[in-house]
Amino acid sequence: MQSESIIDLGQSSDKGLKTDNEDSYGVLLPESPVLEQKGVAAVIADGVSGCDAGKLASESCVKSLLGDYYCTPDTWTVKTSVQKVLTATNRWMLGMAQQGGANQKGLATTMSALVKSSTVHLFHIGDTRIYRIRDKQLELLTDDHRFWVSKEKNYLTRAIGIDLHLEIDYSHFLLEEGDTFLFTTDGVHEFVSDNIMLAQVNNNTDNFDRAARNIT
């Protein structure tokens, strides 16, 4: 995201070694005056492996956040608006799982989102990631919610759809000219080094789609 009113985007997704691609992502750039009131929203989600409806969970998370956030009252802060939307999505997933909706036994997803209004707001649950590239340096802005039992074994400690109480990491900061944000799922950052990701973005500032394809 390069300025107050213009963003440059690049995106790519691949199932890799998995049978299905359970990643979902989206960006919404509304028209004025909503743009000035609510800002630009971007989100990435990754359906939790082992759940029967990982793709449905990630898609539902992205669609509900991008759709419902812009329907919240203008008197609410960005933080309040997004947290209420995510809490409602979490309850819906839990309800669907309990009812066996759509013949599914489990809906759960990780999620990382960014809203750029007067400042940058980050929301994060799970092990998707958001990096910031500033002055050609890569900085991880989110923490993986994983507990490592050993070097080989770990498990996810937070996700949408696994518990009634939803704990959301939140942070905010001012945007600087030239800031670029990189969203990834574990299928990328567990296999592609920070140096490679940084080099692809820095070397393809004229075509972020190419940078994303080269990374994935």
N, C-alpha and C positions, 0 to 999 in steps of 0.2 A: 504494500500500500504506500503510494508515493506522495500523496498530497491530500489536502482537505476534500477535494471533489473528484479526484481521478485515482483509479487503482489499476495496476497492471497485474494480471493473473496468469498463473500457469498451473496445470493440473494433469495428473496421470495416476492410474490405478491398475494393478495387475494382481491376479489371484496367486501368482507365484507357484509354490509347490502344493498349495491347497486345492481341494476339489472345487470349492466355491469361493467367490470373493465376497466377504462379509463387511467390507469397508464401504462407507458412505461419506459424502462431503458436499458442501454447498456454500455459496456466497450470495448475499442479496444486497444489491446497491439500489435503494429506493430513490424515487424522484423527490424533488422538493415539494412541500416543506418537510416531509417525513425524514429526508436525509439529514437536515439540520437538527431535527428533534431527536431522532433515534440513531443516526449514524449508519455505518456499514457493518454487517454481521457476516462472519465466516465461521464454519464449524466442520469438524471432522469426527467421525465416530467409527468404532470397530466392534462388531458383534462378538460377544464373548464365546470363545471356543467351548464346546461341550453343551451349549444351549441349543435347543431344537430350532430356534428362530433367530439366529444371530443377525441375518441380513434384514429381517423385518424390524428387529430392534434398532439397528443402526439407522435404517432409513426413516423410521418413525421419529427417532431422536432428532435427526437433521431437519425433517419437515416440520415438526412441531416447534422447534426452536426458531427457525427462520420465519415461520408463519405466525406463531402466537406472540412472539416478542413484539412484533410491530402492531399488535392489537392491544397491548397493555396501555393503561392510562398514561398520558404525558406527564402527569404529576409524580409518577413513580420514577425512582432512579434507575439507571441501567442495571445496577447490581440487584435491586429488588425485583425488577421485571424478569431478568433472566433466571434468577433463583426460583421465582414462583413458577415459571414455565417448566423448568427442569424438575421441580418437585411434583408438578402435575403429571409430567411424562413418566416419572418414576412410579407414581401410584397407578397410572394406567397400565404400565407393564406388569406390575405386581398383580393387579386385578385380572389381566388377561391370562397370566400364568396360573392363577388359582382357579379360573373358570375353564381352563383348557381351550381358550378362544382360538379359533382357526386351527384346531387340532394341534396346538403348540403346547409344549410342556414347560417352556422356559424362554423368556425374553430378557436379555441383558446386554448392555453395551457400554463401552468406555466412550469418553467424549472430551474434546478440547475445543473451546470456542473463544473467539475474539470479537469484540465490538469496538469499533472506532467511532466515537462521537467527539466530544470536546477533548477527551483523553482516550487512551487505550485501556480496555477492560478485558481481563483474561478470566476464563472459567474452566475448571479442569477436574475430571474424575477418571481415574484409571491409569492406563499406560500409553494412551496416545500422547503425542508431544507437540509443543509449539516452540520453535527456536526463533530468535531474532538475529538478523545479520545487520550489524552496524559497524561502519568503518572497516568493512570487509572481514569482520570477525564474527564467529558463530557463538551464540550464547543460548543455552537451554533455559527456558523460562518456566517449565513445569517440572514437577516431581513425579516419578513413576510410583504408583500405588501398588507396589509388589513387595511381598515378604519372601526373602531368600532363605530357604531351609539349608541349602548347600549350594555349591557352585553350579550344580546341574539341576537342582529342584527349587522351584519358587511357585507362589500362587498369588493371584490378584486379590487385593484387599478391598478395593472399592470399584463399584460399577453402578450404572443406572439399572434398576430392575432386580436387585438382589436383596434389598433391605428397605424397610419402611423409612428408616432414618437415612436421609441422603446428605452426606458431608461433601461440600463443594469447595475446592480451593479457589480463592479469588485474589486477584492483584490488579493494580492499575498504575499507569505511568504516562508521562507525556511522550508524544510521538516526535521524533526528530527527522529532519529531511534526509531522505535516502534509506530510512529503515525498511527492511524487507523481512517478512515473516514466513517461516517454513513449517508446514504442518505435516506430521508423519504418523504412521501406525507402526506397531512393533515389527510388522513384516518388512519394514524398510530400515528403521534405525537399529534393529538387531543384526542386520546383515550388511549395511552400508556404513562406512566409517564417517565420522564428522568431517574429516578432511576432504573426502570425496564429495559429500553433499555441499560443503562450502565452495569447493572449486567449481562445481557444476553451476551453482547459482551465480557466483562472481563472474564466470566466463560466459554466461548466457543472459546477461541483463537485458538484452534486446529481444529475448524470446524465452520467457519463463516456462512455456509449454515444453520446449526442447529440454530445458534444465530438468523439469519434472520427469520427462520420459527417460532421460539418461540416468536419473537417480533410481527409478523403479525398474 
